[in-house]
Amino acid sequence: MCRARTQSTPASTPLPPRPPEALVEIERRVLWLSTAMIHHANRIRPNPTGLKVGGHQASCASIVTIMTSLWFEQLRPGDRVSVKPHASPVLHGINYLLGELDEKYLTTLREFGGLQSYPSRSKDPDPVDYSTGSVGIGATAPIWGAIARRFVDTHLGGAGTGRQYSLVGDAELDEGAVWEAILDHSVAELGEIVWIVDLNRQSLDRVVPNIAAGRLEAMFAAAGWQVLTVKFGTLLESLFSRPGGSALRTRILDMPNPEYQRLLRCTAEQVRDRLPGRGPDAMEIAALIAGLDDDTVLRAIRNLGGHDLDALRAAYAQIDDTRPTVIIAYTIKGRGLPTQGHPQNHSSLLTVEQYEQLATELGMDSKNPWARFDTDSTAGRVCAASAEWLARDPVELATPPAVPADIGRTPSGTSTTQAALGRALLDLSRQAPDAAKRVVTVSPDVSSTTNLAGWLNKVGVWSPNERRNWFDDDAETIMHWREKPTGQHMELGIAETNLVGLMGELGATWSRWGQPLFPIGVMYDPFVERALEPWSYGIYAGGQSILVGTPSGVTLAAEGGAHQSIKTPSIGLEQPGCVSYEPAFAIDLEWTLLDSISRLGRPDGSSSYLRLSTRPVDQTLAAVPTDPAARERRRRQVVAGAYTLRHTDNPAVTLVGMGAMITETLTAADRLAEQGIAADAVCVTSPGLLFEAVQARRGLADGPSWILDQVFPADRAAPMVTVLDGHPHTLAFLTGINNVPGAALGVSKFGQVGSLDDVYRYHGIDTDNIVRAALDLTD
């Protein structure tokens, strides 16, 4: 999709100046193309279902000038831009003028297989730096992209330099996740971050009455950002220098947002009447605008900084690359369209008549809307020069280093799957240092409580700059917090959305710079739901990572219902692009973790979710085979989703347990045997993989189904009891493999504080309830 930059045009070369008249012409063409794409999708393309197609012509129009100035005058090849979701047609229009998009796609906006509703790295046919669409996620992605680039460049090299731009609508700043990212302590040192706020003062339904731009400026400044405000264009600024100009400036700044927006809908005569207001300076303002012709009056009231190329250029020149910068650019929603400034223009579409009127005003041909500039025109030459300037070198994908399938140890004694995580990472660093070098762990201030201390002590903490560890000589300090650019652990504040946003970008480095990383994020399992949307969006955008939720379930008995996760097992099962595991033993954790790492950093890769527990479990219950072939068979079954732990001659019932519940499952099997009831016991490690196997067997999906034949063979079919520390429907489908009666035990109500026995009994997942359910099925 991207042409290679010629060797004669290094990224450090200053960008040649662009003729102002050509930029204005390109700006008008970009406005036309973005409007025409949406018009075609809604007014011209056949729509037999009548279902709304949609698009956002007004949101596109408000940011056309900003994006034109960026792509054709400011960006360098190493820069990356996150485009606000509703401006995707503007991005496609620019890519079309740069030769990066075939004309055939311009009629496919929001069509199956065509241009996506919002910018998508993985689905759009033209270059997209960041997938956006969910409010706040795309805006913050370049922050995490900046960290990922620095990490790759420090550890592996080849990531280069470049600014990370976010083009953000002002209403998007209502999203709390935006401020969680801005306020994180690690962000203030990232000088390559530049946000441009499209301050059009409108949301979906209305003109925002108190946008409080000054408050936004103060909030960014308090976080250590450089704040640049671009309020007015050169025409208004020239009027402010005339007699009465100071009063005019004060009047515009002080008037409520809705009043200003109403002026945009007025005739010149109405503006002359309304603009002076009723204050003491009204006569002075009236005298100033009395000397202007009608066209100048109308242009002046619309001459905001976000639509003035000179004002924007001056702002870019002030960027301080030692800290993050936000440029707050005042704009008009729908600027240049008949709908400009209307309070309900967010999703409104131009009528056919308005579209034809716009074509006339812009000098375009509505019958031939997709015309490019002549190659020998000034604008055409600027487009060609910009395309050559911005073309990036092709990304050469490095092959991820081999990850061992089995470390070779057999854990003994009593342990937890949570504790096994840290040990497995340390074992990996010893046995496969090349693979371990690409592991980067991330946590939100829970490194010690999630057993990562040993790993953290070994690899150190990542920081943009090295910091002194003032406790390095304290003998009682167990976890050593050594911060340096070569560290492999990253710790953010307690904001799970930040953590998974960073994981997504760390997991996308293979596609951005050809260097795969193995990101592993650890958080308390009850908070996985809070982080799910941005993590899912990261997977959608091509970011491959491993999310570890620990500790999980009502097994965290003493913490009470607020810290007991119920729905997370089914979340793992349902998440696209993800394999979920809930290991019961330390060896299961090791095998599933290694397999999950081996799937990262490649075009056909995938993410994983591991749900771990603090429940101490006797590791001998795993009965790991000593024969090498039998051990490998067990490992393959663990990774495929399930294995048999107890095998009887003629089972009357099959007990299926998962994760922390394996102890009760096996104890129940023993008690049933004492009553003369033969019970097989199966340990499920991945309900999601088992469900995919069921679908494949039925011809509803592609994939292997051999695990079903090995663990749930038809000739051993028996009534089934399933039990897990989570919602029971997660495993309820297993009875359908051989169409047997079943009882699904699990957690379906809020938890309680208590001992493990009390809490398990309360939810009906204790040994007594498992035995009772089995007896009911075999009576």
N, C-alpha and C positions, 0 to 999 in steps of 0.2 A: 504493500500500500504506500510506502514511503520511498521516494527516490534517495539514492545515496548522495550525500553532500560531497562536492568536489574537493580535492585536496587543496585547491587554491583558495578556498574560502573557509579558513579556520574559524572556530566559534568565537575566538577572542577579537576578531576583526570588527571595528566599529561599523554599525549599520549605515549604509549610505542614506543621505536625506531623501525623502520622498516629496515630489511636487505636491503642494497643498491642494491644487485643483484636482489632481488625480485621486487623492484620498477622499475628497468630497464625492467624486464620481463613484468610487468604489463603495463608499458608505451608502449611497442611494441605491446602488445595484444590490447590495447585501440586504437592505430593507425590502426591496422588491422581491428578491428570491425567497426570503423567509416567508413573506406574506403570501406569495404565489404558491409555495409548497403546501401551506395549510389550506389555502383556497381550493387548490386542486383536489386535495384529499376529501374535502367536505362538499364542494359544490359541483365538481366535474366527474370525479371517479365514480363509477356505478356503485351503489350501496343497496343491494336487494333486501337486506335485513332491516334497513332503516335505523339501525343502532348508531348512536352518536359516535362520530370519529374524533372530533375535537382537535385541539391545538390552541396555541396561545399567541395570537398575532400581536396583541398589545404588549405582552411581556417580552416578546422578541424585539419589538420596536424600541423599547426603553433602553436596551443595552447594545444596539447596533453600533453606535458611535464608539463605545468603549471597546467592543470586540474588534472593530475595524482598526482602531488606533493600535491595539495590541498586536494583532497578527501582521499588519502591514507596515508597522513602524517600530515596535518595541521588542517583540519576542526574539530569542536566540534559539538555536537548535536544541540546546540542552534544557530549555525551559519546559515546564509542563503546566497545563491549565485545567482546572476543574470548572466546567461551564454550568451555570445554574440550569436546573432541569428543563424549565419551560423555554429556554433559548436554544434548544437543540436545532431547530431549523436555521438559526443564524450560523451555528457551527457548520452545518452541512452546506450552507450557501458559500461560506468562506472556503471550505475545502473544495467545493466545486470550482470556484474562481482560481484556486491554486493548482487545479489539475489533479486533485487527490480523490475525486468522486466522479464517476461516470454519470452522464446526463440521464441515463435510463432510471436512475434511482430517485430523481427529483419528483417523480410522480408516485412514489411508493411510500411516502410518509405514513406511518402507522398501518401499513399493509403487511400481511404475512410475508416474511422473508425480505422485507424492505427496510427503510429507515425506521429506527425505533422511536417510540414516543418520547423517550428521554435518552441522553447520550449513553451509549453502552460500548465498553471496550471489547466485549466478546461477541456482540451481535451486529453492530453497525459495520457497513462495508468500508467506511472511511476512517481516518485516524481519529481516535478519541483517547485522551490521556487518562481520564477518570470517569467511571460510570457514576452517574448521578440520577436522582429521582426521588429518593426518600429524604424528606427535609432534614437538613443538618448533616447527613452522612457524607454526601459529596463535598460539602463545604469544608469539612475538617480533614478529608482524605489527604490533601497535599501536605498537611502538617505531618502526618504519619509517613507520607511518601518522602518527605525531607529527611526524616530520621532513618528510614530504610535505605535511602541513597547513601547517606553518610556511613551507615554500618557496612554496606557492601564495599564502599570505596576504601574504608579503613582495613577491613578484614580480607578482601579478595581483590580489590582494585577494579578499575574499568567503568565506574559509574559516572565519572566526570563531574561537572558542576552544572548549575542552572537554578533559576528561581522557580518557586512553586506558587503559582497563582490560583486564587479561588475567586470566581465571579459569583457573588452572592446577592440575592434579592433581600431587601431590607426586612421583609416579613419573615425570612428564614432565620433572622436573629432572634425570633421568639422561641426557637427550639433550644431547650436547656442544654442539650449535648454540645451545642456550639460553644457555650461558655465554659462547660467542663473542659473542653480542649484548650480554649484560649488561656484558661487560668492554670493549666498544668505547669508545674515548675520547670519541666524540661523544654518548654516551648520558647521561653523568653530568649534563649541563646540561638535560635534558628533564624538567622538573618536573611535566609533565602526565601522566606515566606512573605508573600504579598497578597492581601485580600483587597478586592475592589467591591465595595457595597453599592449596588444599584438602588439608590435611595429614591424610589418613585412614590413613596408614601401611600401606596395602595396595597391592600390585601385582596383576597379573593372576592369579598362581598362589598367592600366599602373603601372610602378614603379614611386612612387611619387618623383619628382626630388629634392625637398627641404623639407624633413619631419621636419626639424628644431626641433629635440628633445630637444635641449637646450632651445628653446623658450617655449615648452610645460612645461618643468621643472620650468621655471621662472613664468609661468602663474599660475600653481598650487601653487607654493611657495607664490606668491603674495596674493593668497586667503587664506593663513594660513595653507595649507596642508603640511604634511611631505612628502618629495620627496625622494624616493629610486630608484636608477637606476641600473639595472642589465644588463650590456653590454656584458660581455664576460664570457665564461665558464672557468673551471679550466685548460684545456689544453692550451688555448690561454694565460691565465694569467701566466702559467709556462713558456711559450715561451717569454713572455714580460720580464721575469727576467733574460734572457740570454743575452749575448753580441749581440747587434743589436735589442734587444727586444723593447727598447724605440722607436726606429725609426719605427719598425713594427707597434707598437700601434698608433703612430701618423699618419702613412700612412693609416691605416684602418679607423681611425676616420675622417681623412680629405678627403678621397675620396668621390666623389658624389655617391648617392644611386644607380643610374643605373649602375655605374661601378662596385660597389660591387656585385650587383645582377648578373651581367654578369659573375663574377668569379665563382658563384655557379654552372654555366652551363659548366664550363671548365674542361678539363682533368688535371691531376697533372702537366704534362709538360707545359700546357698553363698557369696554375697558377704560376709556377716558372718563366715564362717569363713575365707575366703581373703584378703580385703582387708587385715587387720591384718598379715599376714606373720609372719615368725619373728624379726624384729629386736628390739632393745631397747625400741622404742617401740610394740610390738604391743599391749600392754595398754592404752596410752593411746588408740590408734586404736579398739580394740574398745569401750572405754567410750564414746567419742564416738558411734559408730554404733549403739550399744545403745539410745540414747535416741531413735532415729529409727524411724518406722514403715516397713513394707516398701516401700510405694510411694515414700517419700522416698529410701530407700536405693537403689532401682533408678533413680530419676530423677537422683540425685546422681552415680552412677557414669557416667551418660551425659551429664552436663551440661558439655559442652566448649564453648569459646568460639565455635567456628564454627557452633554451633546456638543461640546466645543473641543475640537481637536487640539487647539492651542493650549487651552486650560489643562487638558489631560496631559499633554506633553510636558508642561511645566511641572505637574505633580510627579510624573515618573522621574524627572530629573532630580527630585529632592529625596528619592528613596535612600534610606540609610541601611546598607546591607549588613550592619552589625546586629540588628534586632528585627523582629517581625514588623511589618508595615501594614496599615490599613488605610486605603484611600476611600473616603466616603464621598461618592459622586452623586450630586443632586440630578435627578432625571425626571422625565415625564413618561408615565405609562401610556403606551400607544403613540408616542411621539411621531409625527409625520403621517399618522393615519386619521381618517375621519372620526375614529373613536377615541382620540387622544384625550386623556384627562377624565373620561367618563367614569363614574364610580363603580359601574358594573361592567367594565370592559375586559375583565380578566379572561373570560372564556368566550367573549363575544366574537362573532365572525363578520367580516365585511359582507355586505350584500353584493350581488352581482353589479349593481349600479355603482356602489362605492368602490368596488374593485376596478371597474373601468375608469372611474374618476381618478383613482390613485395612479393608474397606468398613464393617464394623460398628464398628471402633475409631475410624475417622475420621468416622463419621456420614454416610457416602455411600450412594448407591443404586447397586449394581452393575448393575442393569437399566437405569438411566438415568445412565451415568457422566459425561456431558458437560454437566451442568447448570451454568449460570453463576449468579452471585449475583443475588438480587433487586435491582433497580435502586434500591429505596428502603431497602435494608439498609445498615448502616454499611460493610461490606466492599464492597458494590456501589458505594457512593458513592466510596470510596477508589480503586477500580479506574477509575471514570469520571474522577475528578480526575487520577489519574496518567496516564491516556491523553491527556487534554488537555494536561497539563504536558509530556509527553515528545514530543508530535507535532512533527515537523520541517517546516519550510517545504519545499515541493516543489523539487527540484533542476532548474534550468533549464540545459540543456546548451548551452554555447557552441560555435559552429562553429569547428573548428580552422582556423587561418590557412592560406592556400594555400602549398603547397610546390612549388617549381619542379621540373619533370621533368628539366631539362637546364641545367647552369650555362653551357654553351656553349664551354668550353675543350676542346682536344684535346691531351692530354699527349704529350710527346715525350721523347727520351732514355731513360735507364734508371731505373726506379723500382720500388717494391714496393707491393702493395695495402695493407700496414700503414701505410706513410708517407702513402698517398693519403687515409686516413681523416681525419687532422688537417687536411690541405689542404681537403678537401671541407667540413668543418665551418666553416672560416674563410671559404670561398667562400659558403657559405649565409648566414653572418652579414652579408656585404656585399650579397648579391643579394636576400635575403628576411629582413630584420631582424625582422619580426613572427613569422615561423616560428622563427627562431633564438632568439628570446627565450624560447621554451618548451622549448628543448633543455636537458636537464640530463645531464651525463655523470657516470658513476660508475666508480671503479676501486679495486682493492685494492692500493694502494701500487705501481702499475706505470705511472703516468702518463707518465713520461719515456721508459721503455723501449717503450711502445706508441705513441709519436709524438703524444701529446696536448699536448706542451708549448706549442706555439703557440696552440692553442685555450685552454688554461688561462691563459696570460699575458693573453689578451684578455678573458676573462669573469670571471676570479677564482675563488677557492675558497669554497664555501658553508660558513658556520659560524653557529651560533646567535647568537654575539656576535663583534664585530670584534676581531681580534687584530693586534698589531704584527708586521710582517715585518722582522725584524732584519737581513736580508740585502738589503734594498731598495737600499742604497748600495754593494753589492759588485759591482764591474764584471765579475767573473768568474762571477757567478751568471746562468745562462742562463734557467732557469725561475723565475719570480717567484711566490712562494707568498703571495698576498694573500688572507687569510681575512676574510670579511665576510658578513652575511646576504643580500646581493644577488648573491653568487657563483653561478655556474652549473655548477661542477664539485664533486663530492663524493668524498672519498677516505676509505675505511674501512681498517681494519687488514687484514692478510692472512688473510681469512676469506671465502671465496667465497660461503658460504651467506648471510652478512650482505648481501653486495653484491646478490645476486639477490632477497633479501627486500625490500630497499629499492627495487629496480627495480620489483617487483610493485606496491608501494604508490604509487610515483611514477606508475606506469602506470594506476592506478585513480582518480586524482583527477578525471578527467572524469565518473565516475559518482558520486563522493562530493560534490563541490562544483561540478560543472558546468564545471570548468576543465581542459582537456586539457593534459598535458605530453608531451614527447617524450624519454623516458629512454633513454639509450644507455649500456650497461655494457660495459666492456672488461676482459677477463682473459686470462691465458695459456690457450690452447686446450686443453692437456693437462688443465686443471683444470675444464673445462666439465662433465665427468661428475660431479665432486664437487658442483657447483652445480645439477645438472639437476633433482633432485627439488623443491627449493623454487622454482626458476624455473618448472617445469611447474605446480606448485601455484598459483603466482601467476597464470599464464595461465588456469588453471581458474577462479580467483576473479574474473576480469575485468581483470586487470592487463596492459596492453599495453606492450611494451618491445622494445628491440633489444639482443640479446646479441652482442657481438663477441668471437670467440675468435681470439687472435693472440699469437705466431706459431704456426703449425699444422704438424702432420705430421712425417714423418721428414726433411723439408727442414731442420728445425732440427737439422742433422746433428751439430754439435759438442757439443750438450747431451746426447746419448745417449738411451737408451731411456726413462729416467724422465721426460723432457720432450718426448717425441714422441707426438703423439696419433694414434690409429689409427681409433677407432670414431666419432669426432665427425661425419663426413659423414652416416652413417646415422642418427645421433641427430637431426640436423636434418631429415632426410627423414621420420622417424617421429613427431616431436613434434606432437601436435594443437594447433591454434590458432596455428600458426607456419609462416612461409615461410622456407626456408633458402637461402642463397646462398654460393657460393664463387667470387668473381670472379677472373679471370685477369689483368686489366689495370686500371690506375688508372681509366680511363673506365668500365669495368664496375662498379667499386666505387662511383663517384659515382652512376651511374644506379640501381643496386640500393639504395644507401643512401637516396637521395632518395625512391624509391618506397616503401621500408620506412617512412620517416618519415611519408609521406602516409597510411599506413594506421593510424596511431596516434590514440588519443584520441577514438574514435567508437563508437557502439553496434555497428556492423558491422565494427569494426577487427580487427586481428590483430597478433601479435608477429612478430619476425624474428630469425634467427640468421645472422650473417655470419662466415665462416671465412676469415681473412686470413693472409698469408704474408710473411716477410721475404726471400723469394727475389727478387733483382733481375731484372727482365724488360725486354727491349727493347720499349718502348711502340709502336714503329712496326710491330711484328708484329700489332698489333690491326687495322691497315688500316681505320681509321675512315673511312667514306665522307665525302667533302666536300660532296656534294649534300645540301641540307637534308632533302629527302624521304627519301633513302636513309639519312641519319644517323638520322632518326626511326624508320625501319623497323628499323635495327639496334638502337636503344635499346629498342624494344618487344620485340624478340626476346630481348635480354639480360634484360629484366625478366621475360619469360615462361619463361625457362629454358635457352635454347640458341641458337646462331647458327652459320652456316657460315663458316669462315675460308678454306678452300681448296676450290675448285669445279672439278672436272675434267669433260671431255666424257663419258667413259664409265668411271666408277669401278670398279676391281676390288676395292677395299677401302675401308672408311670407318674413319678413325682418330678416336676421340672422346677428348678430353682435358679435364681440369677443373683449374682453379686453377693451382698452381705447375707442373703437368706440361705446360702448353701449349707451353713451349719444346721439350721433348723430342718432343712430338706433331708439331709442325711440322717439326722436323729430320728425324724419321722419314719424314714425307711426302715431303720433298725427296730423301732417300736412296732411297726406293722409286721415285720418278720417274726417278732416274738409272738404275734397273734396268729401266725400261720398264713399271713397274706404276703405273697411275693411282690415286691415293689422295685421296679427299676428307678434309678435316679439319674436325671440328666441335668447337666450344668449348661445354661445358655449364656453365651458371652456377647451375642449380637442379635437382638430380635429383628433389627433391620435387614441384616443379611439373610436371615431365615425367611423373612417375608418375601424378599426378592427371589429366593430359591423357589418358594411356593408359586410365585407369579410366573417364573420361568418354566416350571414344570407344567403349568396350565397354558403355556403359550402366550401369556400376556406380557412377557418381558424377555429380554435377552440376558443370558448369564447361566452359570452352572447351578445344578440342583443336586449334585452328588451327596452333599451333606445330609440331605433328608433321607437318602437311602441308608447311610451309615448310622445315623443317630435315631431316626424315627422309621425303621423299616416296617413295611406293611405286615409282615408275618409276626411282628411283636406288638401290634397295635393293642392298646388297652385303654380303659378310662384314664383320664389325665387330670392331675391337679397342678396348676401353675401358681407360683408364688414369687413375688418380688417386692422390694422396698420402693414402691412407686405405684402408679395407677394400674389396676389389674388388666385393663384392656390391652396393655402393651404385649402380653403373652397369650391373650385369649384366642388368637387366631390359630394357635398351634394345634388345637383339637381338630381343625379342619384338614390337617395333613392326611389323616387316615379316617376322618369322620367318626370320632369317638366321643362319648359323653365327657364332660369336663366341668371342673370348678376352678374359677379364676380368683385367686386371693391376692390382695394388694392393698394399697392405701388410696382411699377415695374421699377422705374428709380431712379437715385441718388437724394438725398434730397437737400433741399435749406434752407438757413437761413430765418427766418421770424416769424411772429406771428403764433399762432396755426391756426387761420382762414385762413391765407394766404397759409400756408403749406398744410393744408387739401384740400383747393381749388385747389392748384397746382397739387396734386395727384388724385383729383377726388374722395375723400372719405368724403367730407363734406356733410351736411344735404341736400343741394340743389341737389347734384349729386345722393344721395340715392333716393330722391323723383323722380328725373327725370328718373332714371333707373326703378323704380317701375311703373311709368306711361307708359314707353315704353312697359313693359311686360303686362300691363292690358288694354292698349288702344284697 
